[in-house]
């Protein structure tokens, strides 16, 4: 029997390493440019122990915070196991993060060590002088940065090979407790400074074990994601589900919409996860004759636009499970073929919910039996919800006022109890008195062959009406040619296919849409570009 708590990652992996040592649970696909990397349970366990011994030899002790600047590498999963063995907390950070944001995230978490891929080293070097608490830097050479061990050592960085070359002793490791922190998952920071959500081992392991019940996974499935392991979706829904339930999974180093279906065909993946803007980006890919020829049974979507829901299902011959939740908690599920198109489903049986107004008063149903308000969650047994934002007790308390988890999202409930996501509080687009459903605009523009990606957001209305916004359609041309892109053709397409109130006020043409590690478009950077780069913003010529 394992000496480690069964509700910790170390406990799960050690147990399965004994029961299913040769089961290949994880594959990081090589994208055709590098060999695939795989891990059996036994390999994960042995690699985790070896890495834990190497980190301990470098002075890492229980309670330390260890940051990462890594894409989806096999070494990141090894590090998760090692961290659980050492009783440390790992802090996965999007490797694209730089400057003040990177300094803030590492400082706020109190990271004393970091593992960084060579392609992200410059970002760390640029802020190194502002991080006096950072004592240990381990560099991972990759085929992208092509750093050598000698180069890393010359720069004062410990090569990955040095910490993985230490034999694990037989005396074992302290391990972690179920209630102890496993990781800090940072919020996206789309509207302000990111907050580090404390994810305990218990919560991670219990959610991972329950995922098959929520999403219908079976032992015959093979899961896939290109989402970053710096995000809770990839961490729990895909990787955690696979590790805890012996379901093989395939990960890409990064999300790639152009290779998505080819990856599922090559590896026989039956399920994958999509978030928000990813769905429109995939839908914008040119239709192919083999779109329906894929092994995918179900797509697990969080934010599938109602405007393309049925078209997506038909085009790719898949079923959709729509769900809603956050790393802090809260969960609704719309099972495949059960709830209405566009609905995020109903709250799972273990949760109660409320819809409240701006004063936290329950919203009453209207004459049609419907109501709209911010959604709050609490455990069915009345246990107060607790969220811990690391080092931020004020934000933690605000998130759970009255024992209810305040999601910050405005939801509509129909007469039959089905829920529909409308918008994040403060970010809805109201125009001429009506709230704009951005998905219809995105669908129309995504269907234009020369458009590669599109996202809709709002800016304060030029007419000055309080609370009103003008609609901005940000798009990326397929050929990358910004100067010669026919913006007016997009306006004409919108005029032909949308009601007048939905036609964008502006079209913003960019090389790429700034997104978080979870592929969520970042409004604040788009707003900055809107203000600072007027040459990229176009109005309709009537």
DOBAFI-252504 format. One record per residue (C-alpha): residue number from 0; x, y, z; chain. Coordinates in steps of 0.001 Angstrom, whole numbers, plus 500000, padded with zeros to 6 digits. Each point is the difference from the previous one (the first is absolute). Example, Ala and Ser with C-alpha at 12.3 -4.5 7.8 and 13.67 -1.06 7.14 Angstrom:
residues 2
R, num, xx, yy, zz, cadena
R, 0, 512300, 495500, 507800, A
R, 1, 501370, 503440, 499340, A
//
This chain:
residues 542
R, num, xx, yy, zz, cadena
R, 0, 500000, 500000, 500000, A
R, 1, 501211, 503501, 499174, A
R, 2, 501398, 502082, 502835, A
R, 3, 498525, 503112, 498397, A
R, 4, 496541, 501460, 500587, A
R, 5, 497624, 498560, 497339, A
R, 6, 498489, 503456, 499483, A
R, 7, 503305, 501440, 498827, A
R, 8, 501567, 499694, 496583, A
R, 9, 502894, 498007, 501469, A
R, 10, 497522, 497574, 501540, A
R, 11, 498145, 499490, 496719, A
R, 12, 503116, 499470, 497882, A
R, 13, 501765, 497728, 502495, A
R, 14, 496936, 497764, 500252, A
R, 15, 499513, 499710, 496251, A
R, 16, 503722, 499483, 499432, A
R, 17, 499566, 496807, 502019, A
R, 18, 496710, 498927, 498439, A
R, 19, 500568, 501044, 496353, A
R, 20, 503726, 500643, 499599, A
R, 21, 500055, 499629, 496203, A
R, 22, 496840, 501982, 499249, A
R, 23, 500900, 502928, 497705, A
R, 24, 497843, 502743, 501451, A
R, 25, 501610, 503076, 498413, A
R, 26, 501276, 500946, 496554, A
R, 27, 501382, 503403, 499008, A
R, 28, 499675, 499912, 496226, A
R, 29, 503012, 501233, 498047, A
R, 30, 498111, 502067, 497404, A
R, 31, 501951, 498279, 497231, A
R, 32, 503187, 501884, 500902, A
R, 33, 501175, 498033, 503047, A
R, 34, 499480, 496492, 501396, A
R, 35, 496928, 499341, 502115, A
R, 36, 500654, 499780, 503734, A
R, 37, 498095, 497512, 502147, A
R, 38, 499642, 499006, 503632, A
R, 39, 498735, 496815, 501561, A
R, 40, 498915, 500128, 503630, A
R, 41, 503261, 498386, 501041, A
R, 42, 502040, 502485, 497960, A
R, 43, 498085, 502922, 501526, A
R, 44, 500693, 498629, 503455, A
R, 45, 503706, 499343, 499404, A
R, 46, 500556, 503315, 498204, A
R, 47, 498117, 501822, 502756, A
R, 48, 502159, 498417, 502716, A
R, 49, 503229, 500708, 498141, A
R, 50, 499034, 503619, 499412, A
R, 51, 498904, 500397, 503626, A
R, 52, 503395, 498720, 501149, A
R, 53, 501786, 502399, 497662, A
R, 54, 497973, 503000, 501147, A
R, 55, 500528, 499061, 503639, A
R, 56, 503751, 499860, 499344, A
R, 57, 499725, 503567, 498685, A
R, 58, 498481, 501153, 503276, A
R, 59, 496270, 499749, 499262, A
R, 60, 498032, 499342, 503195, A
R, 61, 496343, 499377, 500914, A
R, 62, 497862, 503110, 499673, A
R, 63, 502130, 501576, 497256, A
R, 64, 498268, 501586, 497009, A
R, 65, 501458, 498839, 496675, A
R, 66, 498978, 501932, 496893, A
R, 67, 500091, 498751, 496427, A
R, 68, 500287, 501718, 496637, A
R, 69, 499245, 496968, 497867, A
R, 70, 497640, 499067, 497204, A
R, 71, 498517, 496487, 500158, A
R, 72, 503207, 498004, 500447, A
R, 73, 500172, 496501, 501443, A
R, 74, 502398, 501448, 502579, A
R, 75, 497225, 502202, 501398, A
R, 76, 497980, 496920, 500950, A
R, 77, 503103, 498403, 501521, A
R, 78, 500375, 503177, 502051, A
R, 79, 496400, 499766, 501208, A
R, 80, 500734, 496547, 501428, A
R, 81, 503315, 501140, 501494, A
R, 82, 498317, 502986, 501635, A
R, 83, 497388, 497746, 501592, A
R, 84, 502797, 497814, 501370, A
R, 85, 501938, 502945, 501432, A
R, 86, 497005, 501775, 501499, A
R, 87, 500626, 503093, 497896, A
R, 88, 497531, 502071, 497974, A
R, 89, 500566, 500494, 496305, A
R, 90, 498931, 503186, 498236, A
R, 91, 499481, 499498, 496239, A
R, 92, 500316, 503268, 498058, A
R, 93, 499406, 500512, 496288, A
R, 94, 503523, 500040, 498474, A
R, 95, 499035, 503018, 497881, A
R, 96, 499643, 502101, 503156, A
R, 97, 502526, 502795, 500292, A
R, 98, 500810, 503343, 501606, A
R, 99, 497993, 501373, 502898, A
R, 100, 497429, 497209, 499818, A
R, 101, 502663, 497299, 500360, A
R, 102, 501646, 501872, 502866, A
R, 103, 496640, 500381, 501720, A
R, 104, 499008, 496331, 499636, A
R, 105, 503294, 498600, 501290, A
R, 106, 500187, 502546, 502828, A
R, 107, 496369, 499639, 501081, A
R, 108, 500419, 496228, 500221, A
R, 109, 503323, 500330, 501822, A
R, 110, 501737, 497634, 497588, A
R, 111, 503477, 499046, 501200, A
R, 112, 500652, 497787, 496991, A
R, 113, 498957, 499736, 496374, A
R, 114, 500289, 497554, 497128, A
R, 115, 500184, 501853, 496698, A
R, 116, 500185, 498792, 496395, A
R, 117, 502847, 501490, 497986, A
R, 118, 497582, 501844, 497683, A
R, 119, 498646, 501924, 503022, A
R, 120, 503364, 500746, 501605, A
R, 121, 500282, 503519, 498639, A
R, 122, 496689, 500957, 501598, A
R, 123, 501393, 498875, 503357, A
R, 124, 503378, 501660, 499490, A
R, 125, 498284, 503323, 499324, A
R, 126, 498469, 500053, 503496, A
R, 127, 502529, 497915, 501949, A
R, 128, 501336, 502995, 501952, A
R, 129, 496504, 500692, 501337, A
R, 130, 499641, 496515, 501495, A
R, 131, 502452, 499802, 502933, A
R, 132, 498102, 497083, 501576, A
R, 133, 500611, 497815, 496919, A
R, 134, 502918, 497780, 501047, A
R, 135, 499716, 497010, 497656, A
R, 136, 499654, 500165, 496197, A
R, 137, 499880, 496747, 498062, A
R, 138, 500202, 500233, 496220, A
R, 139, 498391, 497487, 497634, A
R, 140, 501711, 499732, 496588, A
R, 141, 497536, 499491, 497135, A
R, 142, 499970, 499692, 496239, A
R, 143, 498636, 503560, 499886, A
R, 144, 502592, 501930, 502011, A
R, 145, 502764, 497457, 499315, A
R, 146, 501935, 500970, 503118, A
R, 147, 502769, 497684, 501133, A
R, 148, 500821, 499007, 503564, A
R, 149, 503299, 501904, 499743, A
R, 150, 498204, 503158, 498887, A
R, 151, 497535, 499733, 502875, A
R, 152, 502745, 499468, 502568, A
R, 153, 501971, 502926, 498616, A
R, 154, 496931, 502164, 500617, A
R, 155, 499720, 498817, 503592, A
R, 156, 497079, 497697, 499260, A
R, 157, 499874, 496366, 501108, A
R, 158, 499339, 497663, 497043, A
R, 159, 497031, 497651, 500229, A
R, 160, 502337, 497037, 499565, A
R, 161, 501728, 500861, 503276, A
R, 162, 496827, 499778, 502098, A
R, 163, 498885, 496818, 498258, A
R, 164, 503349, 498295, 500505, A
R, 165, 499570, 499483, 503729, A
R, 166, 499048, 496499, 501116, A
R, 167, 496914, 499849, 502218, A
R, 168, 500877, 498677, 503441, A
R, 169, 498025, 497250, 501682, A
R, 170, 499107, 502210, 502952, A
R, 171, 497074, 501444, 498117, A
R, 172, 498607, 503511, 499951, A
R, 173, 497761, 501960, 502360, A
R, 174, 497077, 500042, 497582, A
R, 175, 497050, 502374, 500148, A
R, 176, 496721, 500092, 501891, A
R, 177, 496579, 499934, 498382, A
R, 178, 499200, 503441, 501413, A
R, 179, 503383, 501438, 499048, A
R, 180, 500541, 502155, 496922, A
R, 181, 500871, 498093, 496836, A
R, 182, 500307, 503010, 497702, A
R, 183, 499125, 503616, 499457, A
R, 184, 497869, 500451, 496900, A
R, 185, 500054, 503631, 498955, A
R, 186, 496864, 501676, 498715, A
R, 187, 500313, 501350, 496469, A
R, 188, 500430, 503613, 501074, A
R, 189, 497996, 501295, 497055, A
R, 190, 498663, 502942, 502028, A
R, 191, 502673, 500465, 502696, A
R, 192, 502823, 498319, 501862, A
R, 193, 499736, 496178, 499952, A
R, 194, 499134, 498281, 503272, A
R, 195, 501564, 496706, 501081, A
R, 196, 497282, 497474, 500807, A
R, 197, 501167, 497426, 502541, A
R, 198, 499138, 496546, 498614, A
R, 199, 500262, 497386, 502743, A
R, 200, 500909, 496393, 499291, A
R, 201, 496569, 498891, 501214, A
R, 202, 498146, 502313, 497654, A
R, 203, 502183, 499106, 497023, A
R, 204, 499758, 496246, 500587, A
R, 205, 496282, 499900, 500830, A
R, 206, 499091, 502128, 496979, A
R, 207, 502208, 497878, 497751, A
R, 208, 498388, 496796, 501243, A
R, 209, 496495, 501429, 499477, A
R, 210, 500645, 501306, 496472, A
R, 211, 498995, 496750, 498223, A
R, 212, 496585, 500154, 501684, A
R, 213, 499568, 503632, 498918, A
R, 214, 501190, 499575, 496421, A
R, 215, 499298, 496352, 499250, A
R, 216, 503617, 498890, 499636, A
R, 217, 500584, 496237, 499923, A
R, 218, 503056, 497756, 500054, A
R, 219, 499587, 499624, 496235, A
R, 220, 500522, 503718, 499394, A
R, 221, 503171, 501853, 499177, A
R, 222, 499994, 503648, 501055, A
R, 223, 501703, 502884, 498214, A
R, 224, 500767, 503619, 500741, A
R, 225, 502193, 502729, 498607, A
R, 226, 499088, 502291, 502883, A
R, 227, 502835, 501093, 502236, A
R, 228, 500696, 498183, 503258, A
R, 229, 500191, 503449, 501571, A
R, 230, 496185, 499954, 499806, A
R, 231, 497633, 498020, 502222, A
R, 232, 498084, 498517, 497062, A
R, 233, 502987, 498108, 498599, A
R, 234, 501278, 499242, 503502, A
R, 235, 496809, 498363, 501272, A
R, 236, 497599, 499144, 497160, A
R, 237, 502625, 498350, 497804, A
R, 238, 503245, 499225, 501835, A
R, 239, 498491, 499474, 503442, A
R, 240, 497163, 497849, 498626, A
R, 241, 502508, 497866, 498123, A
R, 242, 502400, 499543, 502934, A
R, 243, 497330, 499280, 502614, A
R, 244, 497859, 497678, 497880, A
R, 245, 502515, 498181, 497760, A
R, 246, 498710, 501585, 496801, A
R, 247, 502763, 500681, 497468, A
R, 248, 500425, 503610, 498950, A
R, 249, 501879, 501869, 497305, A
R, 250, 501229, 503576, 500403, A
R, 251, 501529, 502418, 497534, A
R, 252, 502766, 502325, 501073, A
R, 253, 497699, 502851, 498961, A
R, 254, 496522, 500382, 498550, A
R, 255, 499865, 499751, 496214, A
R, 256, 496679, 500390, 498230, A
R, 257, 501343, 499009, 496570, A
R, 258, 501230, 496561, 501186, A
R, 259, 497253, 499264, 502516, A
R, 260, 498041, 497439, 497991, A
R, 261, 503117, 498373, 498536, A
R, 262, 501293, 499452, 503539, A
R, 263, 496773, 498291, 501054, A
R, 264, 500196, 497745, 496930, A
R, 265, 503640, 499083, 500555, A
R, 266, 499592, 499084, 503672, A
R, 267, 496387, 498822, 499967, A
R, 268, 498822, 502673, 502450, A
R, 269, 496306, 499759, 500821, A
R, 270, 499563, 503152, 502104, A
R, 271, 501537, 503429, 500194, A
R, 272, 499371, 503284, 501778, A
R, 273, 499362, 503417, 498518, A
R, 274, 499707, 503391, 501675, A
R, 275, 498302, 503193, 498912, A
R, 276, 501639, 501606, 497003, A
R, 277, 501653, 496737, 498933, A
R, 278, 496696, 498770, 498604, A
R, 279, 499576, 502913, 497612, A
R, 280, 503644, 499755, 498921, A
R, 281, 499563, 496307, 499156, A
R, 282, 496718, 500698, 498227, A
R, 283, 501783, 502678, 497929, A
R, 284, 502333, 497373, 498506, A
R, 285, 499061, 499231, 496358, A
R, 286, 497652, 496990, 499753, A
R, 287, 501719, 496797, 498869, A
R, 288, 498553, 496875, 498382, A
R, 289, 501133, 497872, 502951, A
R, 290, 498583, 502217, 502759, A
R, 291, 497585, 497255, 501071, A
R, 292, 502652, 497276, 499753, A
R, 293, 501404, 500093, 503528, A
R, 294, 499872, 497780, 503106, A
R, 295, 498692, 502737, 502306, A
R, 296, 496849, 498974, 501819, A
R, 297, 499419, 503044, 502180, A
R, 298, 501378, 503527, 500196, A
R, 299, 500038, 501418, 503531, A
R, 300, 499243, 503667, 499406, A
R, 301, 499983, 502935, 502372, A
R, 302, 498628, 502880, 497993, A
R, 303, 498728, 498447, 496751, A
R, 304, 498107, 502867, 498316, A
R, 305, 496361, 499148, 499393, A
R, 306, 500325, 501512, 496515, A
R, 307, 502346, 497217, 498848, A
R, 308, 498942, 497203, 502402, A
R, 309, 498072, 497803, 497538, A
R, 310, 502226, 500860, 497029, A
R, 311, 503072, 498946, 502015, A
R, 312, 498403, 496689, 500969, A
R, 313, 498958, 499217, 496444, A
R, 314, 503187, 501124, 498314, A
R, 315, 502259, 497887, 502211, A
R, 316, 497527, 497204, 500850, A
R, 317, 500370, 500377, 503762, A
R, 318, 497824, 500379, 503069, A
R, 319, 500415, 502997, 502310, A
R, 320, 500074, 500152, 503770, A
R, 321, 499813, 503617, 501112, A
R, 322, 501095, 500912, 503500, A
R, 323, 500754, 503009, 502140, A
R, 324, 502273, 500453, 502981, A
R, 325, 503127, 501657, 501296, A
R, 326, 503218, 498981, 501698, A
R, 327, 498538, 501401, 503221, A
R, 328, 496970, 497674, 499753, A
R, 329, 496431, 499898, 498745, A
R, 330, 498832, 497551, 497353, A
R, 331, 497117, 499582, 497560, A
R, 332, 499744, 497359, 497275, A
R, 333, 497830, 499661, 496904, A
R, 334, 500323, 496327, 498981, A
R, 335, 500211, 499122, 496321, A
R, 336, 496595, 500163, 498348, A
R, 337, 498129, 500788, 503210, A
R, 338, 499755, 503738, 500592, A
R, 339, 499157, 502829, 497605, A
R, 340, 502547, 501313, 497516, A
R, 341, 502050, 502769, 501584, A
R, 342, 499271, 499003, 503594, A
R, 343, 502794, 499428, 502504, A
R, 344, 497726, 497417, 501592, A
R, 345, 498955, 499684, 503606, A
R, 346, 501972, 500015, 503240, A
R, 347, 501464, 496625, 500944, A
R, 348, 498048, 498215, 502786, A
R, 349, 502503, 500819, 502758, A
R, 350, 499562, 503765, 499544, A
R, 351, 497291, 502548, 500700, A
R, 352, 499926, 503300, 498118, A
R, 353, 498386, 503412, 500100, A
R, 354, 499524, 502764, 497430, A
R, 355, 500376, 503399, 501654, A
R, 356, 499879, 503689, 499129, A
R, 357, 502746, 502551, 500695, A
R, 358, 498948, 500101, 503678, A
R, 359, 500192, 496197, 500411, A
R, 360, 496214, 499726, 500155, A
R, 361, 498444, 496974, 498303, A
R, 362, 498515, 500809, 496609, A
R, 363, 496365, 498993, 499579, A
R, 364, 498590, 498333, 496909, A
R, 365, 498259, 502225, 497465, A
R, 366, 496627, 499390, 498348, A
R, 367, 501622, 497436, 497676, A
R, 368, 501547, 498050, 502864, A
R, 369, 503505, 501272, 499234, A
R, 370, 502543, 501949, 502019, A
R, 371, 503462, 501492, 499508, A
R, 372, 502725, 500796, 502523, A
R, 373, 503487, 499227, 501266, A
R, 374, 500367, 496322, 500848, A
R, 375, 501169, 498915, 503470, A
R, 376, 500789, 496438, 501137, A
R, 377, 500103, 498168, 503327, A
R, 378, 500239, 496354, 501013, A
R, 379, 496622, 498237, 500204, A
R, 380, 500518, 499259, 503693, A
R, 381, 500382, 503701, 500758, A
R, 382, 503751, 499914, 500639, A
R, 383, 501358, 503518, 499395, A
R, 384, 502122, 500276, 496886, A
R, 385, 503651, 500828, 500605, A
R, 386, 502425, 501311, 497379, A
R, 387, 503580, 500889, 500845, A
R, 388, 501817, 502464, 497802, A
R, 389, 503578, 499645, 501172, A
R, 390, 501132, 502998, 502034, A
R, 391, 496753, 501873, 499287, A
R, 392, 497532, 499504, 502870, A
R, 393, 497895, 503009, 498963, A
R, 394, 499312, 498584, 496519, A
R, 395, 499433, 496545, 501514, A
R, 396, 497352, 501329, 502362, A
R, 397, 498309, 502063, 497285, A
R, 398, 499746, 496963, 497730, A
R, 399, 498017, 498080, 502627, A
R, 400, 497869, 502604, 501772, A
R, 401, 497276, 498290, 502015, A
R, 402, 501464, 496568, 499306, A
R, 403, 498988, 500134, 496323, A
R, 404, 502498, 499893, 497135, A
R, 405, 499483, 503159, 497940, A
R, 406, 500831, 499079, 496396, A
R, 407, 499801, 503528, 498595, A
R, 408, 498038, 498758, 496976, A
R, 409, 496497, 500990, 498930, A
R, 410, 497816, 496985, 499229, A
R, 411, 496481, 499594, 498611, A
R, 412, 497732, 497205, 501224, A
R, 413, 497116, 498919, 497783, A
R, 414, 496616, 498764, 501215, A
R, 415, 501240, 496396, 500044, A
R, 416, 503072, 500765, 502119, A
R, 417, 502604, 499883, 497215, A
R, 418, 502764, 502571, 500425, A
R, 419, 501615, 502207, 497348, A
R, 420, 503214, 501975, 500352, A
R, 421, 499502, 503626, 498950, A
R, 422, 503134, 501926, 500941, A
R, 423, 502589, 500763, 502634, A
R, 424, 498768, 502758, 502300, A
R, 425, 501148, 503317, 498579, A
R, 426, 500951, 498574, 496604, A
R, 427, 496628, 499543, 498308, A
R, 428, 499419, 501948, 496794, A
R, 429, 496815, 502069, 500180, A
R, 430, 499184, 501952, 496869, A
R, 431, 496901, 502115, 499423, A
R, 432, 498451, 498452, 503089, A
R, 433, 500557, 496370, 498942, A
R, 434, 502679, 497552, 501104, A
R, 435, 501957, 498749, 497001, A
R, 436, 500600, 496263, 499558, A
R, 437, 503547, 500095, 498634, A
R, 438, 499888, 496394, 498755, A
R, 439, 497775, 500896, 497047, A
R, 440, 502437, 502683, 498870, A
R, 441, 502972, 497668, 500469, A
R, 442, 498296, 497243, 497989, A
R, 443, 499301, 502331, 497073, A
R, 444, 503575, 501280, 499888, A
R, 445, 501587, 496589, 500648, A
R, 446, 498264, 498650, 496894, A
R, 447, 501860, 502507, 497793, A
R, 448, 502762, 497940, 498286, A
R, 449, 502692, 502660, 500463, A
R, 450, 499479, 500257, 503792, A
R, 451, 502147, 497816, 502259, A
R, 452, 498712, 501053, 503422, A
R, 453, 497451, 502441, 501416, A
R, 454, 498929, 501345, 503376, A
R, 455, 497337, 502532, 500985, A
R, 456, 500282, 502497, 502859, A
R, 457, 498633, 503417, 500909, A
R, 458, 501351, 503524, 500461, A
R, 459, 498193, 502936, 501642, A
R, 460, 497342, 501234, 497586, A
R, 461, 500874, 503066, 497960, A
R, 462, 496509, 501379, 500747, A
R, 463, 500943, 500253, 503668, A
R, 464, 496988, 498077, 501312, A
R, 465, 500965, 498553, 503430, A
R, 466, 500410, 496212, 499924, A
R, 467, 499766, 499819, 496210, A
R, 468, 502805, 498626, 497838, A
R, 469, 500990, 500007, 496366, A
R, 470, 500781, 496609, 498490, A
R, 471, 503570, 499243, 498911, A
R, 472, 500785, 496961, 497839, A
R, 473, 503674, 499090, 500288, A
R, 474, 501116, 497669, 497246, A
R, 475, 503145, 498383, 498634, A
R, 476, 500416, 499599, 496209, A
R, 477, 500971, 496505, 498844, A
R, 478, 502895, 501259, 497867, A
R, 479, 501266, 502411, 502666, A
R, 480, 499795, 502897, 497549, A
R, 481, 498467, 502804, 502063, A
R, 482, 500383, 502812, 497493, A
R, 483, 498166, 498313, 497142, A
R, 484, 497257, 498365, 502011, A
R, 485, 496556, 501020, 498700, A
R, 486, 498360, 501326, 503158, A
R, 487, 496973, 501372, 498195, A
R, 488, 499209, 496522, 498679, A
R, 489, 499661, 498877, 503608, A
R, 490, 497632, 502864, 500743, A
R, 491, 497940, 499051, 496925, A
R, 492, 499817, 496364, 501129, A
R, 493, 498785, 501140, 503416, A
R, 494, 497382, 502297, 498455, A
R, 495, 498682, 497139, 497891, A
R, 496, 499827, 497430, 502803, A
R, 497, 499399, 501903, 503236, A
R, 498, 497390, 502349, 501357, A
R, 499, 501155, 503600, 500006, A
R, 500, 500668, 500164, 503737, A
R, 501, 502492, 497101, 499702, A
R, 502, 502125, 501510, 497215, A
R, 503, 503372, 501001, 501527, A
R, 504, 500711, 503651, 500545, A
R, 505, 503687, 499319, 499374, A
R, 506, 502165, 497268, 498534, A
R, 507, 503457, 499623, 501521, A
R, 508, 502491, 498095, 497814, A
R, 509, 502948, 498428, 501833, A
R, 510, 502727, 497420, 499391, A
R, 511, 498694, 498027, 502981, A
R, 512, 497447, 500299, 502769, A
R, 513, 501728, 500176, 503418, A
R, 514, 498873, 497022, 502065, A
R, 515, 500661, 498388, 503348, A
R, 516, 501433, 496509, 500429, A
R, 517, 496399, 498739, 499936, A
R, 518, 499442, 501648, 496599, A
R, 519, 497807, 502699, 501521, A
R, 520, 500247, 503306, 498083, A
R, 521, 501339, 502784, 502199, A
R, 522, 497719, 503007, 499769, A
R, 523, 502320, 502389, 501801, A
R, 524, 502780, 499553, 497420, A
R, 525, 497503, 500354, 497162, A
R, 526, 498703, 503204, 501575, A
R, 527, 503568, 501308, 500266, A
R, 528, 500602, 499194, 496336, A
R, 529, 496683, 501614, 499072, A
R, 530, 501121, 503211, 501671, A
R, 531, 503679, 499985, 499052, A
R, 532, 499878, 498632, 496444, A
R, 533, 497183, 501800, 498169, A
R, 534, 501368, 498888, 496594, A
R, 535, 498827, 496460, 500805, A
R, 536, 496434, 501154, 500716, A
R, 537, 497562, 500486, 497113, A
R, 538, 496484, 501394, 499709, A
R, 539, 497382, 499092, 497443, A
R, 540, 499875, 502034, 496817, A
R, 541, 496348, 500455, 499091, A
//
